[in-house]
Amino acid sequence: MTEPVLQLDGVSRAFGGLKAVQNVSLAVQEGSLTALIGPNGAGKTTLFALMSGFLKPDTGSVRLAGQDITGRAPHRNAALGMTRTFQIVKPFAAQTVRENIAVGAHLHLRHRAEALACAETVARRVGLGAQLDKPACDLTVAGCKRLELARALATRPRLLLLDEVLAGLNPQEISGMMPVVRGIADSGVTVLMIEHVMQAVMNLAEHVWVLAQGRLIAEGSPAQVVCDDRVIQAYLGHGTAARLRKVAAGTAA
């Protein structure tokens, strides 16, 4: 097997007495589309911050394409090919969609004309081609999510970390965004997403890690993890798995 594009070994981070992430190890394979799931407060976004350099782990290491990047600044990691999105989208409201996306393109492109041309190409990839000249402040929630995705894509990522890119969208908007995420992965970009929308996880992810109280409690295919007692209990509370089995047994009888 080839070397993982991203590898975490024993990564931990505490805030005072709160152990937000505890001894997490995982490996993301090149070209994969994977997911990190878990209940609210599980430590998922903190783990993304540790991966991407927004936080430095107390212990453990982070490697990108075999290179130790533990605690390295986010802009340096972006230059190496790791880019992330954020749950709360904050575009440059006074700028157009085109100008917002061009900000990401400037990571690799010095000249403004080149960055703006790149922005147009990326906008079409995510379904914003018709809104290039619209002020970012006029976008809908779904439009802002696509813009956040476009700004990240404009940096030419090798590895894209998506933090709840579907949050706040209605079912129709989710259905419209899922092919966009799939298309990014199919283009050769490795995608790791934090997601609560299980429809998307089940349909998109090849492999899933489950985080609860800062610890990895399960991993496997989406079908495997949703049937895991530890996962059910993490989401629905202690003992729920046993009760569900009893209900299922009674229904089968």
PLY file of the C-alpha trace (Angstrom):
ply
format ascii 1.0
element vertex 253
property float x
property float y
property float z
element edge 252
property int vertex1
property int vertex2
end_header
0.00 0.00 0.00
1.29 3.50 -0.81
2.09 5.99 1.92
-1.01 7.80 3.26
-1.44 11.39 2.17
-2.31 12.24 5.80
-1.25 10.32 8.90
-1.95 11.10 12.55
-0.14 9.19 15.29
-1.27 9.53 18.90
-2.53 13.09 18.55
-3.92 14.66 21.73
-4.97 18.15 22.79
-6.39 19.43 26.08
-7.82 22.80 27.05
-7.29 23.13 30.78
-8.92 20.04 32.24
-10.90 19.24 29.08
-9.33 16.50 26.95
-10.73 17.55 23.59
-8.77 15.01 21.51
-7.23 11.90 23.03
-4.58 9.74 21.38
-6.07 9.76 17.89
-4.32 7.83 15.13
-5.63 7.52 11.59
-4.39 7.39 8.01
-6.10 8.92 4.96
-5.20 7.25 1.68
-4.45 9.25 -1.45
-7.49 9.67 -3.71
-10.03 8.59 -1.10
-13.27 10.22 0.01
-13.63 9.60 3.74
-15.60 11.00 6.67
-15.15 11.84 10.34
-18.40 11.66 12.27
-19.52 11.85 15.87
-21.98 13.63 18.17
-21.78 17.33 18.93
-18.81 18.12 21.14
-16.91 15.00 20.13
-13.80 16.96 19.13
-14.10 16.71 15.35
-13.41 20.36 14.52
-10.58 20.44 17.07
-9.06 17.45 15.29
-9.32 19.28 11.95
-7.55 22.25 13.53
-4.77 19.95 14.72
-4.44 18.40 11.27
-4.29 21.72 9.45
-2.08 23.68 11.84
-4.62 26.02 13.44
-3.81 24.23 16.71
-0.68 22.42 17.85
-1.11 19.02 19.50
0.11 18.47 23.05
1.36 15.05 21.99
1.55 13.04 18.78
2.45 13.86 15.21
0.81 14.88 11.92
2.36 13.90 8.59
1.37 15.13 5.13
2.67 12.99 2.28
5.33 11.62 4.61
6.50 15.04 5.83
6.16 15.96 9.50
3.94 19.06 9.66
3.05 18.90 13.36
2.13 22.40 14.47
3.17 23.96 11.17
1.31 27.16 10.26
-1.86 26.72 8.14
-0.60 28.86 5.25
2.48 26.65 4.95
0.31 23.54 4.96
-1.90 25.08 2.29
1.17 25.65 0.14
1.96 21.94 0.55
-1.55 21.01 -0.58
-3.75 20.76 2.54
-6.73 23.13 2.61
-9.75 23.21 4.90
-13.17 24.82 4.96
-14.99 26.11 8.03
-18.44 25.44 9.50
-19.22 29.14 9.74
-18.71 30.72 6.34
-17.27 34.24 6.37
-16.84 35.52 2.82
-15.53 38.98 2.02
-19.03 40.41 1.87
-18.24 43.54 -0.14
-16.39 41.61 -2.83
-17.91 39.63 -5.69
-17.98 35.87 -5.86
-15.21 36.01 -8.45
-13.01 38.20 -6.22
-13.58 35.96 -3.20
-12.48 32.86 -5.07
-9.47 34.68 -6.52
-8.15 35.14 -2.97
-7.57 31.40 -2.80
-6.08 31.31 -6.27
-3.45 33.86 -5.25
-1.75 31.15 -3.18
-0.19 29.93 -6.41
-0.91 32.67 -8.94
0.84 36.03 -8.63
-0.99 38.01 -11.29
-4.54 39.20 -10.69
-5.75 38.35 -14.21
-4.63 34.75 -13.76
-6.28 34.51 -10.35
-9.56 35.89 -11.69
-9.51 33.46 -14.62
-8.88 30.59 -12.22
-11.77 31.83 -10.07
-14.14 31.62 -13.01
-13.11 28.03 -13.76
-13.51 26.98 -10.14
-16.86 28.75 -9.81
-18.25 26.70 -12.68
-17.06 23.50 -11.00
-19.15 24.23 -7.91
-22.22 25.65 -9.66
-21.52 29.36 -9.12
-20.74 30.24 -12.73
-23.87 32.36 -13.12
-23.16 34.32 -9.93
-19.55 35.35 -10.50
-20.30 39.08 -10.43
-22.76 38.97 -7.56
-21.62 40.46 -4.22
-20.93 37.68 -1.75
-23.30 39.30 0.73
-26.21 38.56 -1.63
-25.65 34.79 -1.70
-28.02 32.36 -0.03
-26.76 29.99 2.66
-26.33 27.33 -0.02
-24.47 29.81 -2.21
-22.14 30.74 0.65
-21.37 27.06 1.23
-20.46 26.67 -2.43
-18.34 29.80 -2.24
-16.44 28.43 0.77
-15.81 25.26 -1.19
-14.69 27.24 -4.24
-12.22 29.35 -2.26
-10.64 26.17 -0.92
-10.52 24.54 -4.36
-8.82 27.61 -5.83
-5.76 26.84 -3.68
-5.26 23.65 -5.74
-5.45 21.25 -2.80
-4.09 17.75 -2.78
-6.05 17.10 0.42
-9.31 18.94 1.15
-10.77 18.97 4.67
-14.49 19.79 4.56
-15.99 20.88 7.88
-19.77 20.38 7.66
-20.11 21.74 4.16
-23.75 20.57 4.15
-24.76 22.11 7.48
-27.76 24.42 7.28
-28.89 23.20 3.86
-32.35 21.84 3.08
-32.77 18.37 1.52
-32.89 19.73 -2.03
-29.73 21.78 -1.48
-27.98 18.78 0.06
-28.88 16.68 -2.98
-27.46 19.40 -5.20
-24.20 19.66 -3.26
-23.41 15.95 -3.00
-22.48 15.54 -6.69
-20.18 18.56 -6.36
-18.27 16.86 -3.53
-18.20 13.61 -5.48
-16.89 15.43 -8.55
-14.04 16.95 -6.53
-12.98 13.53 -5.32
-13.31 12.06 -8.80
-10.96 14.78 -10.09
-8.19 13.35 -7.92
-8.44 15.51 -4.79
-8.39 13.51 -1.55
-11.39 14.53 0.57
-11.91 14.09 4.31
-15.19 15.53 5.55
-16.76 16.15 8.94
-20.45 15.59 8.43
-23.67 15.14 10.40
-25.83 14.50 7.33
-25.79 10.71 7.32
-27.38 10.57 3.87
-24.21 12.15 2.53
-21.89 9.97 4.60
-23.65 6.79 3.48
-23.61 7.81 -0.18
-20.21 9.45 -0.46
-17.73 8.07 2.06
-15.64 4.99 1.42
-14.36 4.84 5.00
-15.58 6.46 8.21
-13.95 7.26 11.55
-16.19 7.86 14.56
-15.09 10.25 17.31
-16.76 10.48 20.72
-15.49 12.44 23.73
-12.24 13.04 21.91
-11.50 9.37 21.23
-11.86 7.25 18.11
-14.39 4.58 19.00
-15.00 2.91 15.63
-14.00 2.89 11.98
-14.97 1.05 8.84
-17.39 1.38 5.96
-20.48 3.56 6.54
-22.66 0.44 6.74
-20.37 -1.07 9.38
-20.12 1.92 11.69
-23.84 2.76 11.78
-24.51 -0.75 13.10
-21.80 -0.57 15.76
-23.22 -0.56 19.31
-20.58 1.93 20.46
-21.58 4.36 17.73
-25.30 4.05 18.45
-24.68 4.64 22.16
-22.44 7.64 21.44
-25.21 9.29 19.42
-28.29 8.15 21.31
-27.11 7.39 24.82
-25.98 4.41 26.90
-28.12 1.30 26.54
-29.90 2.44 23.37
-28.24 -0.22 21.25
-29.58 -2.98 23.48
-33.08 -1.52 23.43
-33.01 -1.23 19.64
-31.99 -4.87 19.37
-34.93 -5.87 21.58
-37.32 -3.85 19.43
-35.87 -5.38 16.27
-36.15 -8.86 17.75
-39.76 -8.25 18.72
-40.58 -6.95 15.25
-38.95 -9.97 13.63
-40.93 -12.28 15.88
0 1
1 2
2 3
3 4
4 5
5 6
6 7
7 8
8 9
9 10
10 11
11 12
12 13
13 14
14 15
15 16
16 17
17 18
18 19
19 20
20 21
21 22
22 23
23 24
24 25
25 26
26 27
27 28
28 29
29 30
30 31
31 32
32 33
33 34
34 35
35 36
36 37
37 38
38 39
39 40
40 41
41 42
42 43
43 44
44 45
45 46
46 47
47 48
48 49
49 50
50 51
51 52
52 53
53 54
54 55
55 56
56 57
57 58
58 59
59 60
60 61
61 62
62 63
63 64
64 65
65 66
66 67
67 68
68 69
69 70
70 71
71 72
72 73
73 74
74 75
75 76
76 77
77 78
78 79
79 80
80 81
81 82
82 83
83 84
84 85
85 86
86 87
87 88
88 89
89 90
90 91
91 92
92 93
93 94
94 95
95 96
96 97
97 98
98 99
99 100
100 101
101 102
102 103
103 104
104 105
105 106
106 107
107 108
108 109
109 110
110 111
111 112
112 113
113 114
114 115
115 116
116 117
117 118
118 119
119 120
120 121
121 122
122 123
123 124
124 125
125 126
126 127
127 128
128 129
129 130
130 131
131 132
132 133
133 134
134 135
135 136
136 137
137 138
138 139
139 140
140 141
141 142
142 143
143 144
144 145
145 146
146 147
147 148
148 149
149 150
150 151
151 152
152 153
153 154
154 155
155 156
156 157
157 158
158 159
159 160
160 161
161 162
162 163
163 164
164 165
165 166
166 167
167 168
168 169
169 170
170 171
171 172
172 173
173 174
174 175
175 176
176 177
177 178
178 179
179 180
180 181
181 182
182 183
183 184
184 185
185 186
186 187
187 188
188 189
189 190
190 191
191 192
192 193
193 194
194 195
195 196
196 197
197 198
198 199
199 200
200 201
201 202
202 203
203 204
204 205
205 206
206 207
207 208
208 209
209 210
210 211
211 212
212 213
213 214
214 215
215 216
216 217
217 218
218 219
219 220
220 221
221 222
222 223
223 224
224 225
225 226
226 227
227 228
228 229
229 230
230 231
231 232
232 233
233 234
234 235
235 236
236 237
237 238
238 239
239 240
240 241
241 242
242 243
243 244
244 245
245 246
246 247
247 248
248 249
249 250
250 251
251 252
